[in-house]
Amino acid sequence: MQSAAGWDWVAPVSDRNTGLWDRVSLGLTFGEHSPSTTESDITRPDVKTGSYPCAAPRMILTNPAVFTEELLRDSNSSTDQPGSSGARLRAVVSVLNLANAAYACELEVQVSIRHESSELDRDEAQPIITESSKIYSVPPIRAALGTETELSLDLFLAPKDLTLWWPHTFLGDDSDTTGPGLTRRPHLYTAIFSLRNPSAATLVYHSTSLAFGVRAVDSFYDETIQARAFTVNGKPLYIEGGNWITTDAMLRFATDRERYREEVALHVAMGLNLIRVWGGGITETRGFYDACDRAGIFVYQEFWMTGTLLVVYFLLCNFLMTPRD
């Protein structure tokens, strides 16, 4: 964190944030079944313990993400709103093979869909909530020894399953929608990524999940105001932002998701819909970005090399590696 060296608003931090921070864990990076162990042996758990008799190949999923590719419009609709014909998404995840051999694997992505009915539950006086899911998969691949392979998968959400993500400053603004249950809010879906053995569906090498929103953000140069203008889901967006350095100079609360939620909520209470993460701080933890997603806050992310020794950085290393990571 650059600001640990001292800035015009903070004294230098001793030892410059050295040491462990964020979540720290230990994991097994190697554990294969013996050649004499059959695939059926692996997938049959012990009756008493419920565990498998031998370790499965160490295959893990990293960097899961879901991107909104396009909100489809229905030209025959009276409203022709973005998403009126559904949405095209793209799920991306990397398969890291830490085993000592190549293994076949198959990626499955399950998207949980939450339906909010216009009818009220008689007992709770709340909308009736039903949940369903869509499952997508890609053809099996063979992950080579010690490699990291990126897999992508095209997803589609039909209009009946689609609820867009909106910043919280649009909350309650449903003047151009029809029917109940369409109030704009920062709606999130859940995607579960599972890496399976294609010849033994019950054997899951690894699984991970993330929450994501479906939205389209665009910008254009507005001749009237002589400046860049932004839209979200086809609607004009007035950006009101605040600056974020980090939650703590010593990074002591990087795993405190509740603290992140409370601090992001302060920005919501001020009527802000964007947080600029200053380049002299850190690329924040997952807890921060999740809090912003759930609160309906955009994030303008800077990186540490945006303002210091830029030419030297270009010469010494791959400039694009840091933001990609």
Secondary structure, 3 states (H helix, E strand, C coil): CHHHHCECCECCCHHHHCCCCCCCCCCCCCCCCCCCCCHHHHCCCCCCCCCCCCCCCCEEEEEEEEEEEEECCCCCCCCCCCCCCCEEEEEEEEEEECCCCCEEEEEEEEEEEEEEEEEECCCCCCEEEEEEEEEEECCCEEECCCCEEEEEEEEEECHHHCCCECCHHHCCCCCCCCCCCCCCCECCEEEEEEEEECCEEEEEEEEEEEEECCCCEEEEEECCCCEEEEEECCEEECCCEEEECCCCCCCCCCCCHHHHHHHHHHHHHCCCCEEEECCCCCCCCHHHHHHHHHHCCEEEECCHHHCCCHHHHHHHCCCCHHHHC
